[in-house]
Amino acid sequence: MRFSVARDARGVRQSSEATKPRRLARMVIWLGLTSYAAISVAVPLLFPVFTFAKPEGAFGIGTVAFSWMDEDREETFVAGRGTKRELRIQIWYPADKEAGGTTSAYLPDSEVYTKAFHEILGLPQMLFSSLKYVRTHAVEQAALSPAEASYPVLIFSHGLHGYESQNTFQTEQLVSEGYIVVGINHTYSSLASVFPDGRVALFDSQGKKGFEVLQFDFMDKLNEIWVEDVKFVLDKLEALNDNDTDGRFTGHLDLERMGMFGHSFGGATTLQMLLSDSRIQAGLNMDGVLFGEKRIPAAGVGKPFLMLSADSTTAGTSVMSDDQIAAMGTTRSEAEAYYKEVYARYEPVTAGGNYWITLDNTTHLSFSDLYLFSPLLEWMEGVDARETQRLVNELTLEFFNHYLKGQPLQRLL
């Protein structure tokens, strides 16, 4: 058998059979380096360190976080007695435009959230690694702007699997226009809750899976917990307005001008608060099915209410394939029956002069920050994240400016 020959760096003759393992090793290393280089280039492009649009209002933004324990409620998500319901709260407030200090991280506990995003969305964890570098426009512990004696207050409630800062695109614009925004993290229903002592509470579906989670009996009951969360936070804000130990908010929360907005399940909670608590005067629901104990009366909500919906959501089962319905763990007939109840609850939304607007080329998650995470997510869903956010901000500001500040309507007329 004939063998070709090759020389190594020292000029020693070796058979080509002997050099095959080395060639294979070099090839593996080369392929590895090439793949690593490709990933190194692709990940920053597909999951860049994004920035939020610069708020357009006259104010800068300050922020501070709290952990509040409700001594009157037991935590029903935890087995055993004696554990009280505890909530993480973040407040964003008007500050001086030139306020110095450290700008807040978008997700201060990024490692916890990166892992949670991976588990919930089913995408590789490394694709969310850039989130730890994302900063907001809010300055930590900044002084409250003295430009106004007090500021109207807006409560924000996230969706299931969401978190208190999931609508930073919207919160920052509202604060820059002179609102104090209070974000609630609904423990065990959020993506994650991280408490000051390091404890982490992750999402708990209470054993429900797929289509089971969406059932009205389960969701209506769960919503009662969220409503009690909001009422507890309102009580704490009243106490904070009376006596903030840091002096920042004492007398500066205008609790006579208070509204609420929420995404998905938080939007449903907003409606329930409008129907059950006189302190909430106007509410915005972003693409939320109207879960909850109370139904809208035939005559309407009786308070200013705006509902924004995604066109893909209002289309219901008509745009869902059999495979998509099967992936939910249900049948088409069951899904159609479910949507029949959804639409029945929607029917009185506009009664009494209220508003319901459907946005074209949007999905359920268009009403959150999520599509900013990557142009790949936008491409997959066929949406324009920033254009939708611009429109949502315009409608949100016009709604609350009119009903809490007395400014004229334009787009909502």
C-alpha positions as CSV (number, residue, x, y, z in Angstrom):
1,M,0.0,0.0,0.0
2,R,1.4,3.4,-0.9
3,F,1.4,6.2,1.5
4,S,2.0,9.9,0.8
5,V,4.2,11.7,3.2
6,A,4.2,15.0,5.0
7,R,6.6,16.9,7.1
8,D,5.9,18.4,10.5
9,A,7.4,21.7,11.7
10,R,10.7,19.9,12.6
11,G,11.0,18.3,9.1
12,V,10.4,14.8,10.4
13,R,8.8,12.5,7.8
14,Q,5.4,11.2,8.9
15,S,2.8,9.1,7.2
16,S,-0.5,10.7,6.3
17,E,-2.2,8.0,8.4
18,A,-0.4,9.4,11.4
19,T,-1.4,12.9,10.7
20,K,-5.2,12.2,10.3
21,P,-6.0,12.6,14.1
22,R,-4.2,15.9,14.2
23,R,-6.0,17.1,11.1
24,L,-9.4,16.1,12.6
25,A,-8.5,17.9,15.8
26,R,-7.6,21.0,13.9
27,M,-10.8,20.8,12.0
28,V,-12.9,20.4,15.2
29,I,-11.0,23.4,16.7
30,W,-11.5,25.4,13.6
31,L,-15.3,24.6,13.4
32,G,-15.5,25.4,17.1
33,L,-13.8,28.8,16.7
34,T,-15.9,29.6,13.6
35,S,-19.1,28.7,15.5
36,Y,-18.0,30.7,18.5
37,A,-17.2,33.7,16.3
38,A,-20.5,33.4,14.5
39,I,-22.4,33.3,17.8
40,S,-20.3,36.2,19.2
41,V,-21.3,38.3,16.2
42,A,-24.9,37.1,16.1
43,V,-25.9,37.4,19.7
44,P,-25.2,41.1,20.0
45,L,-27.0,41.7,16.8
46,L,-30.1,39.6,17.6
47,F,-30.2,40.4,21.3
48,P,-28.5,43.8,21.7
49,V,-28.3,46.0,24.7
50,F,-31.4,48.0,23.8
51,T,-32.3,51.4,25.1
52,F,-35.7,53.0,25.9
53,A,-36.9,55.9,23.9
54,K,-36.0,59.2,25.6
55,P,-39.1,60.5,27.5
56,E,-40.5,63.6,26.0
57,G,-42.0,65.3,29.0
58,A,-40.7,68.2,31.1
59,F,-39.6,66.1,34.1
60,G,-36.7,63.8,34.8
61,I,-37.4,60.5,36.5
62,G,-36.6,59.2,40.0
63,T,-37.3,55.8,41.3
64,V,-37.3,53.9,44.6
65,A,-38.4,50.4,45.6
66,F,-40.2,49.0,48.6
67,S,-41.1,45.6,50.1
68,W,-44.5,45.8,51.9
69,M,-45.9,43.0,54.1
70,D,-49.7,42.7,54.5
71,E,-50.1,41.6,58.0
72,D,-53.8,41.0,57.5
73,R,-53.5,38.4,54.8
74,E,-51.9,35.0,54.7
75,E,-49.9,33.9,51.6
76,T,-52.1,31.3,50.1
77,F,-49.4,30.1,47.6
78,V,-47.3,28.8,50.4
79,A,-48.2,25.6,52.3
80,G,-48.8,26.0,56.0
81,R,-50.0,28.9,58.1
82,G,-48.4,32.0,59.3
83,T,-46.8,33.3,56.1
84,K,-48.0,36.8,55.3
85,R,-48.6,38.2,51.8
86,E,-45.5,40.3,50.8
87,L,-45.2,42.5,47.7
88,R,-42.4,44.2,45.9
89,I,-43.3,47.7,44.8
90,Q,-41.4,50.2,42.6
91,I,-42.4,53.8,42.4
92,W,-41.3,56.2,39.6
93,Y,-41.8,59.9,40.2
94,P,-41.0,63.3,38.6
95,A,-37.5,64.5,39.3
96,D,-35.4,67.4,38.0
97,K,-34.2,67.0,34.5
98,E,-30.6,67.5,35.6
99,A,-30.9,65.2,38.6
100,G,-27.6,63.4,39.1
101,G,-27.0,59.9,40.4
102,T,-27.0,56.3,39.3
103,T,-29.5,55.4,36.7
104,S,-31.5,52.3,37.6
105,A,-30.9,48.9,35.9
106,Y,-33.9,47.6,34.0
107,L,-33.7,44.3,35.9
108,P,-31.5,44.7,39.0
109,D,-31.7,40.9,39.7
110,S,-30.9,40.0,36.1
111,E,-29.7,36.5,36.7
112,V,-33.0,35.5,38.3
113,Y,-35.0,37.0,35.5
114,T,-32.7,35.6,32.7
115,K,-33.3,32.1,34.0
116,A,-37.1,32.8,34.4
117,F,-37.4,34.1,30.9
118,H,-35.6,31.0,29.6
119,E,-38.0,28.7,31.5
120,I,-41.2,30.5,30.6
121,L,-40.4,31.4,26.9
122,G,-38.5,28.2,26.2
123,L,-35.7,30.1,24.5
124,P,-31.9,29.6,25.2
125,Q,-30.9,31.4,28.4
126,M,-27.9,33.0,26.8
127,L,-30.2,35.0,24.5
128,F,-31.3,37.1,27.5
129,S,-27.8,37.6,28.8
130,S,-27.7,41.2,27.6
131,L,-30.5,42.3,29.9
132,K,-28.1,42.8,32.7
133,Y,-26.6,45.7,30.9
134,V,-29.9,47.5,30.0
135,R,-30.3,50.8,31.9
136,T,-33.4,53.0,32.3
137,H,-33.7,56.8,32.4
138,A,-34.7,56.7,36.1
139,V,-32.2,58.0,38.7
140,E,-32.2,55.9,41.9
141,Q,-33.2,57.8,45.1
142,A,-33.5,61.2,43.2
143,A,-35.2,64.0,44.9
144,L,-38.9,64.6,44.0
145,S,-39.3,67.6,41.8
146,P,-40.7,70.6,43.7
147,A,-42.2,72.0,40.5
148,E,-45.7,70.9,41.6
149,A,-47.0,70.6,45.1
150,S,-48.4,67.1,44.4
151,Y,-48.7,64.7,41.5
152,P,-51.5,62.5,40.3
153,V,-50.9,58.8,41.0
154,L,-51.2,55.8,38.6
155,I,-51.1,52.2,39.7
156,F,-49.6,49.7,37.2
157,S,-50.4,46.0,37.3
158,H,-48.5,43.5,35.1
159,G,-49.8,40.4,33.3
160,L,-49.3,36.8,34.4
161,H,-45.6,36.0,34.2
162,G,-45.0,39.7,34.1
163,Y,-43.1,42.0,36.5
164,E,-43.5,45.5,37.8
165,S,-41.2,47.2,35.3
166,Q,-42.4,45.3,32.2
167,N,-43.9,48.5,30.8
168,T,-41.0,50.8,31.3
169,F,-41.5,52.3,27.8
170,Q,-44.9,53.6,29.1
171,T,-44.0,54.3,32.7
172,E,-41.1,56.6,31.9
173,Q,-43.2,58.7,29.5
174,L,-46.0,59.1,32.0
175,V,-43.6,60.2,34.8
176,S,-41.9,62.7,32.5
177,E,-45.3,64.2,32.0
178,G,-45.9,64.7,35.7
179,Y,-47.4,61.4,37.1
180,I,-46.2,59.2,39.9
181,V,-46.4,55.6,38.8
182,V,-46.6,52.8,41.3
183,G,-45.7,49.3,39.9
184,I,-46.9,46.2,41.8
185,N,-45.1,42.9,41.6
186,H,-47.9,40.3,42.3
187,T,-46.0,37.6,44.2
188,Y,-46.1,34.1,42.8
189,S,-48.1,35.3,39.8
190,S,-45.2,37.4,38.4
191,L,-42.2,36.1,36.5
192,A,-40.2,36.5,39.7
193,S,-40.2,38.4,42.9
194,V,-36.9,39.1,44.6
195,F,-37.0,40.4,48.2
196,P,-34.4,42.5,50.0
197,D,-33.1,39.5,52.0
198,G,-32.5,37.5,48.8
199,R,-35.6,35.3,48.8
200,V,-37.0,34.6,45.4
201,A,-40.6,33.7,44.6
202,L,-41.1,32.4,41.1
203,F,-44.3,32.0,39.1
204,D,-46.7,29.4,40.6
205,S,-49.5,28.1,38.4
206,Q,-51.0,26.1,41.3
207,G,-50.7,22.9,39.3
208,K,-52.6,24.2,36.3
209,K,-51.2,23.7,32.8
210,G,-52.0,24.9,29.3
211,F,-55.6,25.7,28.7
212,E,-56.4,24.9,32.4
213,V,-54.8,28.2,33.4
214,L,-57.2,30.2,31.3
215,Q,-60.4,28.8,32.7
216,F,-62.7,31.5,34.1
217,D,-63.4,29.8,37.4
218,F,-59.6,29.6,38.2
219,M,-58.8,33.1,36.8
220,D,-61.7,34.8,38.4
221,K,-60.7,33.5,41.8
222,L,-57.0,34.3,41.3
223,N,-58.0,37.9,40.3
224,E,-59.5,38.4,43.8
225,I,-55.9,38.1,45.2
226,W,-54.7,40.7,42.8
227,V,-57.5,43.1,43.7
228,E,-56.7,42.7,47.3
229,D,-53.0,43.4,46.5
230,V,-54.0,46.7,44.8
231,K,-56.3,47.8,47.7
232,F,-53.4,47.0,50.2
233,V,-51.0,49.1,48.1
234,L,-53.5,52.0,48.0
235,D,-53.7,51.9,51.8
236,K,-49.9,51.9,52.0
237,L,-49.8,54.9,49.7
238,E,-52.2,56.8,51.9
239,A,-49.9,56.1,54.9
240,L,-46.8,57.1,52.8
241,N,-48.5,60.4,51.9
242,D,-49.2,61.0,55.6
243,N,-45.7,60.2,56.7
244,D,-42.8,59.0,54.5
245,T,-39.9,58.4,56.8
246,D,-37.6,59.5,54.0
247,G,-39.6,62.7,53.5
248,R,-39.8,62.2,49.8
249,F,-43.6,61.6,49.3
250,T,-45.1,63.2,52.4
251,G,-48.0,65.4,51.1
252,H,-47.0,65.0,47.5
253,L,-49.2,62.1,46.4
254,D,-52.4,63.5,44.9
255,L,-54.7,60.7,46.0
256,E,-57.7,62.7,44.8
257,R,-56.5,62.1,41.2
258,M,-55.7,58.5,41.0
259,G,-55.9,56.1,38.0
260,M,-54.7,52.6,37.1
261,F,-53.4,50.8,34.0
262,G,-52.5,47.2,33.4
263,H,-51.5,44.7,30.8
264,S,-53.4,41.4,30.3
265,F,-54.4,40.0,33.8
266,G,-53.3,43.4,35.2
267,G,-55.8,45.0,32.8
268,A,-58.5,42.8,34.1
269,T,-57.5,43.8,37.6
270,T,-57.8,47.5,36.6
271,L,-61.4,47.0,35.6
272,Q,-62.2,45.2,38.9
273,M,-60.7,48.1,40.8
274,L,-62.8,50.6,38.9
275,L,-65.9,48.6,39.8
276,S,-65.0,48.0,43.4
277,D,-62.9,50.9,44.8
278,S,-63.8,54.6,44.7
279,R,-60.2,55.6,44.9
280,I,-59.5,54.6,41.3
281,Q,-61.1,57.2,39.1
282,A,-60.0,56.1,35.6
283,G,-58.5,52.9,34.1
284,L,-56.8,51.5,31.1
285,N,-56.8,47.8,30.2
286,M,-54.2,46.7,27.6
287,D,-55.3,43.5,25.9
288,G,-56.7,41.9,29.0
289,V,-59.5,39.3,29.1
290,L,-62.1,40.6,31.6
291,F,-61.5,38.1,34.3
292,G,-62.7,38.8,37.8
293,E,-65.7,38.6,40.1
294,K,-67.6,41.6,38.9
295,R,-69.0,42.1,35.4
296,I,-69.5,45.4,33.6
297,P,-73.2,46.5,34.0
298,A,-75.2,46.9,30.9
299,A,-75.1,50.7,31.4
300,G,-71.3,50.6,31.5
301,V,-68.4,50.9,33.9
302,G,-69.6,54.2,35.3
303,K,-66.1,55.6,35.3
304,P,-63.7,56.5,32.4
305,F,-62.4,53.3,30.9
306,L,-60.2,52.7,27.9
307,M,-59.5,49.3,26.5
308,L,-56.7,48.7,24.0
309,S,-56.6,45.4,22.1
310,A,-54.3,43.7,19.7
311,D,-55.9,42.8,16.4
312,S,-54.5,39.3,16.7
313,T,-56.3,38.9,20.1
314,T,-59.7,40.1,19.0
315,A,-59.5,37.7,16.0
316,G,-59.9,34.8,18.4
317,T,-59.9,31.3,17.1
318,S,-60.3,32.4,13.5
319,V,-56.6,33.0,13.1
320,M,-55.5,29.9,15.1
321,S,-54.5,26.7,13.4
322,D,-55.5,23.3,14.7
323,D,-51.9,22.7,15.8
324,Q,-51.9,26.0,17.8
325,I,-55.1,25.0,19.5
326,A,-53.8,21.5,20.2
327,A,-50.6,23.0,21.7
328,M,-52.9,24.8,24.2
329,G,-54.2,21.4,25.3
330,T,-57.7,21.9,24.1
331,T,-60.0,21.4,21.1
332,R,-61.4,23.9,18.6
333,S,-64.9,23.5,20.0
334,E,-63.7,24.2,23.6
335,A,-61.6,27.2,22.4
336,E,-64.6,28.6,20.5
337,A,-66.8,28.2,23.6
338,Y,-64.1,30.0,25.7
339,Y,-64.0,32.9,23.3
340,K,-67.7,33.2,23.3
341,E,-67.5,33.9,27.0
342,V,-64.6,36.3,26.4
343,Y,-66.7,38.4,23.9
344,A,-69.8,38.3,26.2
345,R,-67.7,40.0,28.9
346,Y,-66.4,42.5,26.4
347,E,-69.8,43.5,25.1
348,P,-70.6,46.4,27.5
349,V,-67.1,47.9,27.4
350,T,-68.1,51.0,25.4
351,A,-71.5,51.5,27.1
352,G,-71.8,54.9,28.8
353,G,-69.3,56.6,26.4
354,N,-66.2,54.6,27.1
355,Y,-63.5,53.5,24.6
356,W,-62.3,50.4,22.9
357,I,-59.5,50.6,20.4
358,T,-58.0,47.8,18.4
359,L,-54.4,48.3,17.2
360,D,-53.4,46.8,13.8
361,N,-50.4,44.6,13.4
362,T,-50.0,43.9,17.1
363,T,-49.9,40.9,19.4
364,H,-50.6,40.4,23.1
365,L,-47.0,41.2,24.0
366,S,-46.9,44.4,21.9
367,F,-48.2,46.1,25.1
368,S,-45.0,45.4,27.0
369,D,-41.3,45.9,26.7
370,L,-40.6,42.4,25.4
371,Y,-40.2,43.0,21.7
372,L,-37.4,45.5,22.5
373,F,-35.3,42.6,23.7
374,S,-34.5,41.5,20.1
375,P,-35.2,42.5,16.5
376,L,-35.6,38.7,16.0
377,L,-38.7,38.7,18.2
378,E,-40.1,41.6,16.2
379,W,-39.4,39.7,13.0
380,M,-40.9,36.5,14.2
381,E,-44.1,38.2,15.1
382,G,-44.2,40.8,12.3
383,V,-44.6,43.8,14.6
384,D,-43.0,47.2,15.0
385,A,-42.3,47.5,18.7
386,R,-41.4,51.2,18.9
387,E,-44.1,52.4,16.6
388,T,-46.7,50.5,18.7
389,Q,-45.3,51.9,21.9
390,R,-45.4,55.4,20.6
391,L,-49.1,55.0,19.8
392,V,-49.8,53.4,23.1
393,N,-48.1,56.3,24.9
394,E,-50.1,58.9,23.0
395,L,-53.4,57.2,23.8
396,T,-52.4,56.6,27.4
397,L,-51.4,60.2,28.0
398,E,-54.4,61.7,26.3
399,F,-56.8,59.5,28.3
400,F,-55.2,60.2,31.8
401,N,-54.5,63.8,30.9
402,H,-58.2,64.4,30.2
403,Y,-59.7,62.5,33.1
404,L,-57.2,63.3,35.8
405,K,-55.8,66.7,34.6
406,G,-58.8,68.1,32.7
407,Q,-57.0,68.5,29.4
408,P,-58.9,68.3,26.1
409,L,-59.4,65.1,24.1
410,Q,-58.1,64.8,20.5
411,R,-57.6,61.3,19.3
412,L,-60.3,59.8,21.5
413,L,-63.0,62.1,20.3
